[in-house]
Amino acid sequence: MNLKNTILVLALSAACLTACKKDNGEKEPEQAQFEQVSKYIKKYTTGLVEVTQLPLPDTISRRARSYFSFDKMDFVDASKVMTQEWDFHIRGLEASVIWPNNGATVDEEQPWYENTARVNVKSIFKKFDEVNEVPSDMVFDNDKNNNVISTAGYDREPYTLSAFYWAYDAYDIDGVHTHYIPYTNRTHIFKLTDGRYVKFQMINTYNNTPDKNSATSRKGYLSFRYIISKAGSKDLKTK
């Protein structure tokens, strides 16, 4: 059999297999549909937004401030700090603390102190895809009960009992912090100023996948995913 005939036979076999599956009631696997918002961001038809190794606006300064908007799927200029145009803030390159945009904070040194935004965040021990709605007993309050997402000093019991830690420290043999190791069983839920909810998972803050984190990983490249609920809804399904 020559090459041309071989290709024809393979094509007919594949078509037959597909037809047989349809006849047997088997569904073809659905392909995930998404919009490539930017080099680093995909938005799926389900509403899920995936951010992969998005460089911070400043990947050099150790104390640079960065402000992100869920709706805009992008960073917002620091001049907007006293507005509702951003949703969360990090300072530095490793996202050791993630603050929601909430002007009711009691910390007068925060640059958004006394602005009109009222974003809150709460955390639960569940994997991202297992959270389908806002828990009925979840209470959001301004600047109380750990209204942040943070990183644990190291993996010990007091830290593993708190859901608002997204990662914990790894150390070298001299006890010096080298990098973060992300948890995979934490989901964070934001309540935005307008009442909508956001299901959020912080995945990493380096220029590689979490399993490759090391002392040589470059800081300042955020990976996270989220989905925003519709107005008036607590539905947070991503599939």
Legacy VTK file of the C-alpha trace (Angstrom):
# vtk DataFile Version 3.0
C-alpha trace
ASCII
DATASET POLYDATA
POINTS 239 float
0.000 0.000 0.000
1.476 3.356 -0.972
1.590 6.400 1.298
-1.399 8.091 -0.331
-3.618 5.046 0.186
-2.393 4.629 3.765
-3.390 8.200 4.638
-6.808 7.684 3.037
-7.416 4.505 5.048
-6.434 6.220 8.316
-8.734 9.151 7.577
-11.672 6.852 6.821
-10.983 4.859 10.007
-11.015 8.015 12.117
-14.273 9.149 10.532
-15.813 5.739 11.169
-14.693 5.794 14.813
-16.246 9.233 15.310
-19.514 8.091 13.705
-19.583 4.971 15.895
-19.154 7.076 19.032
-22.059 9.276 18.002
-24.210 6.225 17.260
-23.416 4.850 20.722
-24.482 8.096 22.349
-20.934 9.015 23.342
-20.242 12.743 23.329
-17.151 14.202 21.807
-14.995 15.939 24.450
-15.730 19.667 24.526
-12.876 21.997 23.770
-12.374 24.809 26.241
-13.157 28.100 24.528
-11.327 31.215 25.590
-10.276 34.700 24.555
-6.562 35.465 24.683
-6.842 38.797 26.499
-3.092 39.312 26.501
0.097 37.283 26.379
-0.444 36.360 30.021
-4.245 36.272 30.423
-6.996 33.994 29.111
-10.718 34.474 29.682
-12.858 31.393 29.152
-16.484 31.365 28.020
-17.391 30.191 31.543
-16.096 33.508 32.900
-12.957 31.958 34.366
-9.891 34.196 34.055
-6.441 32.580 34.103
-3.404 34.770 34.719
-0.050 33.106 34.052
3.289 34.661 35.034
2.025 38.206 34.583
4.960 40.575 35.247
4.368 43.185 37.906
4.510 46.776 36.635
7.845 47.018 38.444
9.793 43.743 38.714
12.871 45.440 40.168
11.831 47.464 43.223
11.475 45.335 46.333
8.778 47.601 47.819
6.904 48.685 44.675
3.122 48.840 44.998
0.868 47.110 42.438
-2.927 47.480 42.104
-5.044 44.985 40.143
-8.602 45.247 38.793
-10.630 42.045 38.323
-12.942 43.659 35.761
-10.158 45.248 33.729
-7.985 42.122 34.010
-4.998 44.389 34.408
-3.032 46.568 36.776
-4.258 50.064 37.584
-1.959 53.046 37.918
-1.046 53.987 41.487
-2.608 57.417 40.943
-6.005 55.634 41.210
-5.337 54.466 44.775
-8.126 56.608 46.284
-10.726 55.270 43.828
-12.748 52.068 43.441
-10.965 51.233 40.181
-8.776 48.493 41.700
-9.623 45.449 43.819
-6.454 44.152 45.439
-2.964 45.424 46.147
0.412 43.836 46.756
3.644 45.446 47.824
6.960 43.981 46.762
7.723 41.108 44.412
6.430 38.002 46.202
2.820 38.806 47.165
3.570 38.018 50.798
0.429 39.998 51.668
-2.554 40.729 49.400
-4.753 43.582 50.623
-8.301 44.234 49.366
-9.244 47.796 48.403
-11.026 48.863 51.567
-10.936 52.453 52.775
-12.394 51.421 56.131
-9.043 49.970 57.152
-7.845 51.069 60.579
-4.293 51.302 59.250
-3.868 55.021 58.584
-0.567 54.418 56.786
-2.171 52.535 53.899
-2.392 54.855 50.863
-6.071 53.928 50.290
-7.063 54.854 53.871
-10.555 56.445 53.925
-11.291 55.969 50.221
-14.843 54.890 49.264
-14.030 51.283 48.295
-15.259 48.453 50.509
-13.724 45.234 49.192
-13.468 42.358 51.665
-11.949 38.899 51.441
-12.500 35.633 53.291
-10.738 32.290 52.844
-11.782 28.650 53.092
-10.119 25.228 53.062
-11.328 24.014 49.679
-9.810 23.540 46.271
-10.788 26.145 43.705
-12.954 23.925 41.484
-14.773 22.505 44.527
-16.195 25.910 45.467
-19.441 26.394 43.544
-21.016 29.200 45.542
-20.415 31.637 48.371
-20.878 29.722 51.662
-24.163 30.718 53.315
-22.448 31.342 56.664
-19.638 33.508 55.281
-19.634 36.987 56.825
-17.699 39.856 55.252
-16.653 42.705 57.522
-14.377 45.695 57.027
-10.789 45.328 58.257
-11.604 42.611 60.781
-10.776 38.924 61.178
-7.808 38.838 58.830
-9.180 40.826 55.884
-6.077 39.900 53.839
-4.477 36.973 52.024
-1.030 36.256 53.391
1.936 33.879 53.551
2.874 31.702 56.501
6.267 31.926 58.165
6.764 28.199 57.759
4.701 25.045 57.585
3.690 24.474 61.166
0.344 23.796 62.822
-0.731 27.372 63.704
-0.356 28.326 60.040
-1.955 25.223 58.545
-5.059 25.945 60.644
-5.617 29.330 58.972
-7.106 29.356 55.475
-6.033 32.877 54.549
-2.412 31.785 53.952
-1.835 31.038 50.255
1.775 29.796 50.665
4.452 29.083 53.252
8.189 29.722 53.471
10.948 27.385 52.328
14.379 27.807 53.942
17.951 26.865 53.115
20.230 24.950 55.495
21.161 28.219 57.228
17.515 29.020 57.999
17.266 31.803 55.408
14.017 32.201 53.465
14.541 31.172 49.836
11.082 30.971 48.231
7.407 30.242 48.823
5.626 26.919 48.481
1.949 27.441 47.539
-0.903 25.596 49.209
-3.341 23.962 46.791
-6.342 23.604 49.105
-7.140 27.263 49.780
-9.753 29.383 47.993
-10.317 33.066 48.679
-13.615 34.869 48.113
-13.720 38.602 47.611
-16.854 40.660 48.059
-16.530 43.727 45.857
-17.788 47.213 46.650
-20.770 46.717 44.309
-21.744 43.442 46.021
-20.480 40.959 43.453
-18.297 38.054 44.560
-14.984 36.807 43.197
-13.641 33.287 43.643
-9.854 33.574 43.650
-6.823 31.301 43.881
-3.294 32.621 44.174
-1.093 30.104 42.350
2.439 31.478 42.273
4.636 34.560 42.225
7.663 33.416 40.237
8.577 32.967 36.568
7.918 29.221 36.648
5.267 26.712 37.663
4.893 26.079 41.429
6.568 22.659 41.249
9.718 24.383 39.968
9.966 27.003 42.725
13.482 27.355 44.086
15.966 29.862 45.426
16.828 30.805 41.837
13.234 31.511 40.747
12.702 35.086 39.587
10.219 37.064 41.678
7.477 39.374 40.464
5.531 37.167 38.012
2.002 36.524 39.250
-0.086 33.459 38.442
-3.658 33.290 39.735
-7.171 32.528 38.557
-10.601 33.877 39.369
-14.228 34.162 38.349
-16.627 37.016 39.106
-20.244 36.264 40.000
-23.101 37.957 38.232
-24.771 40.824 40.106
-27.086 39.482 42.804
-25.759 35.912 42.491
-23.607 33.761 44.748
-22.901 31.244 41.981
-19.163 30.708 41.548
-19.094 27.614 39.337
-16.174 27.462 36.937
-17.320 24.430 34.910
LINES 1 240
239 0 1 2 3 4 5 6 7 8 9 10 11 12 13 14 15 16 17 18 19 20 21 22 23 24 25 26 27 28 29 30 31 32 33 34 35 36 37 38 39 40 41 42 43 44 45 46 47 48 49 50 51 52 53 54 55 56 57 58 59 60 61 62 63 64 65 66 67 68 69 70 71 72 73 74 75 76 77 78 79 80 81 82 83 84 85 86 87 88 89 90 91 92 93 94 95 96 97 98 99 100 101 102 103 104 105 106 107 108 109 110 111 112 113 114 115 116 117 118 119 120 121 122 123 124 125 126 127 128 129 130 131 132 133 134 135 136 137 138 139 140 141 142 143 144 145 146 147 148 149 150 151 152 153 154 155 156 157 158 159 160 161 162 163 164 165 166 167 168 169 170 171 172 173 174 175 176 177 178 179 180 181 182 183 184 185 186 187 188 189 190 191 192 193 194 195 196 197 198 199 200 201 202 203 204 205 206 207 208 209 210 211 212 213 214 215 216 217 218 219 220 221 222 223 224 225 226 227 228 229 230 231 232 233 234 235 236 237 238
